[in-house]
Amino acid sequence: MESSDASVGRATLLIVLSALCFGSISVLTVLVTTAGVPLLTAMAWRYGLAVVFLGALARPAQLHSVPKQRVMQILVIGGCGQALITYLSLYALEYIPVGPLAFLFYTYPAWVALLAAIRRTEKLTPVRAIALTLALAGVTIMVGLPSDKLNPIVVMLALGSALLYSAYLPALEHVQEGVPAIIGTFLLVAGAAIAFVIAAFLRGEVFLSAGIAAWSEVFVLALVSTVIAFLTLIKGLAILGPVRTAIVASVEPFFTAILGILVLGNQLSTATLVGGILIAGAVFLIQWNSTQLAPTV
């Protein structure tokens, strides 16, 4: 069901904000691991602290109103889906550089659109196809095509994470339907927290150095890259649907590149600017098309 122009506009801004928050993960994770914190430990504390923040915001009465089956579904999607996507990406990153991995992962908007078309849940209209092409072209220009010969098994793992995410978005949209956004986010993050804490415990890595810098970076990871990121994603996804959400969220690598320039001192390249312009064009095209289709309320 299409929403009003104002609702679609707000949802688009929410997904852009979500992408901005998710885009900070790479830079913050580099800072945390540079401070000597193991990656698995950082993720366990990230999701664990996020559960505390969300628990303080959520109302127990809202949680009790959600059917137990729905609660378990969201916990499983958070624990299994999010954890598996992260694992595949991190495993692939041990064997291929960040650029090729980003290129392979950010094919997921195309897989989301293709999956929706096959399931006939959303049409791949000409305008959406153009926006999708612009977004993929922007990501390709920004991160570059893989130039070196890559291990085909690792490539399949990287593509597997993109395919899993393309199934993750519509599944998340389905299970959180009718559930308050704050409760859906709490359950999703709680599921991921359980998975990462168990994994860190099994590896004997449930610790964090006492350094203020490490704690502050993990705190930002929890609040910005988790609480705000997932909360805005769920709210925007409920209105835009998986296809439009995936295309709009392709601004994430551009935000990551800009944050890397500001925080890590990376160089601003022409490819980053051109890629960012193409992705912005895709977002504006999706927004324009959505408001053209939305009825006046």
N, C-alpha and C positions, 0 to 999 in steps of 0.2 A: 504494500500500500504506500503510495507516494505521500510525502509530507508537504507542508507549506514551504514557501520560499525561505522564511525566517528559520524554520526548523532545519532545512537542508543546509542553510548557511552556517548555522551554529554547529551542526554535526560535522561539516567539513572543517571548520576551525578546530573542533575537538580532535579530529583525526590528525590534523597538522600538528597540534600541540602534543598529541600522543607520540607522533613520529619524532618530534623534537626531543621529547623525554627519552624515548628508546634510543635515539641517535647519540645520546650522551653516554650510553653504556660502554662503548669501546674505549673512549677516552678515559672515563673514570676507572674502568677495569685496568687499563695500562698504569694509571697512577697508583692503584691499590696494589697490584702485583709488583710494581717497581719498589713499593715500600716493604716488600718481603712477605706479603700475605698470599698464600696459595689460592689459586682461582676457585677451587671447590669450597674452600673456607669462606671466601668473599661472597659467593653465591648463597651459601647457607645463611650467613648473617644478613645478607641483603633481603632475602625473602622472610627470614625470621623477624627482623625488625619491622618489615612492611606489614606483617600480620598483626603486630602489636599496635602500629599506627591505625590500621583499618579497624581493629577490634575496638579501639577507643572511639571511633567515629560511628560504628554500626550500632543499631539498637537491637537488643536480644529478641524483642517481640517480632521484628522483621525476619530474623533468622528462623524463628519458630513457625512463621507463616509459610515457609517454603517446604514443599513435600520432601520427605527423606530421600526418595529416589532421585529427585532433582539435585539435592545437596550432594549425593554421592557422585552423580554424573559430572557436576562441575569440579568436584575434588579430583576425580580421575583425569579429567581433561587438563587440569592444572598440574597434577602430579606426573602423569604419564606423557601427555602431549608436550607440555612446556619443557619438562626435563629431557625428553628424548630429542626434541629439536635442538636444545642446547648441547646435549652430548654429541650428536652427529656433527654439529658445526665445530665444536672444539676439537673433536677427533680429526676432522678433515683439516683443521688449521695447523695441526702438527706436521702435515705433509705437503701442504700447498700454501702459497703466500695469501695475504689478506685480499689483495686485488682480485685474483681469480675466484676466490671463495665468495666474495661479495657479488661478483658478476653472476656466478651460478645461483646463489641464494636469491638474488633479486629478480630472478625469472618468475618468482612465485605469483606476481599479479597475472601473468599470462595463464598459469596453471589454474588460478582461482576462476578466471573468466571462462576457461575451457571446461572446467569441472561444472560450473554453473550452467553452461550451455548444454552440456551432455545431460545433466539432471533436469534441465528445463526449469530451473528455479529463477534464473535471470537471463534475459536476452543479451546477446553480444551485438548491440546495435552498431551502425557505422560510426557514430560519434564516439562510443566507448572504444571501438577498435582503433580509431585514430589516437585517442587519448592514451590507450595502452601502448601503442607504437611509440608515441612521444616519450612516455615514461621509460620504456625499455631502452630507447635510443639514448636518453639522458644518462641513465645508469651505465650503459655501455661506454659512452664517451668519458664519463667521469672516472670509472675504475679501469677501463681498458679491456680489450679482449685478451684472453689467456694466450701468451706467446710461446711459452715453453711447453714441452710435451709433459702432460700430466698423467699420473697414475690413474688408469680408468676406474679402479675400484674406489679410489678416493673421490674422483669426480662423481661417481654414482652416489656416494655417501652425501656429498654436498648437495647434489640434486635431490636426493632423498629428503634432506631437511627442508628444501623448498617445497617439495610435493607434500610433505607432512604438514607444513604450515598452511598450504593451500586447502587442506582438508580441515585443519584446526580452526580457521576463521569461520566457515559456515557452521561447524559443529558448535563453536562457542556462541554464535548468534542464536542457534536453535535452543540450546540448553538454558541460556540466560533470559529467554523470552518470558516476560511476566515477573521476573525476579528483580527486586530493587538493585540498581547499579552498584551501590555500596556493598550489598550482600553478595552479589555475583562476583565482584572484585575480591572481596574477603575470602570467599571459598576458593576461587581460582588461585590466588596467591598462597593460601594455606596449603593447597594440594602440592604446589611447587615447593613450598618450604619443607613439607614433610619429606618429599623425595630427596631434596638436596641435603637436609640434615642427616638423613639416614645414610646417604652416600658418603658424606663427610665423616660421619661417625665410623663407618666401616673402614675408611682410609686413615682413621686416626687424626683427622685434621679439623676437629671442632675446637678451634682456638683462634685468637686474634691478638696481634701484638698490641702492646699498651700505648703505642705511639698515637698522639693526637691527630696527626695527618691521616693515618690509616683509618681511624674511627670516623673522622669527618667525611672522608671519601665514601666509606661504606654507608654512612648516614644519608648522604646525598643519593647514592645508588638506591637505597631503600625508599626514600621519600619521593624523589623525582623520577628515577628510572623504573620504579615499580608501582608505587601507590598512584601517583598522578598519571603515569603512562597507561596502566591497565584500566583505571577508572574512566579516563577520557576515551580509550579505545572501545570499551564496552558501551558507553553512552553513544558514541558516534556510530558504531557498528549497528546498533539497534535501528537507526534511522536510514543509513546509507546502504546497508547490506554488504556482503563480502566483496563483490566485484568493485564497486566504487571505493570502498574502504581500502582495498589493496592498491588501487591506482593512486589514490591520494597519499597513501602512506609511503609511496616510493620517493617522497621528499627526504626520507630518513638518511640515506647515504650523503645527501648534500649537506644536511645539518651536521652530520658526523664530520665531514671534511672541514666545514667552517669552524666547528668547535676544536678540531685538531690544529687549525691555524692559530686560533686565539689562545688555546691552553698549552699545546705542545710545541708551538712555534713552527708548524709545517708551512710549506710554501703554498701560496694561492696560485693555482695554475689556470691557464686558459680553458683546459678541459673541464675543470670544476665549474667555472662560470658558465660555459656553454651547456654542460650537462644540467646544471641547476636551472637555466632558462628553459630548457626543453621540459624538464619535470614540472616547473611552475606552469608552463603552457598546458600540460596535461591536467593539472589540478584545476586551473581556471576553466578549461573546456568541460570537465566533468561537472563543475559547479554550475556553469552556464546551462548545460544540457539538463541538469537536475531541476533547476528553477524553471526551465521552459516546460517541463513535464508536470511539475507540481501544481495542483489546483489551488485556487485562491481560497483561503479559509477566513 
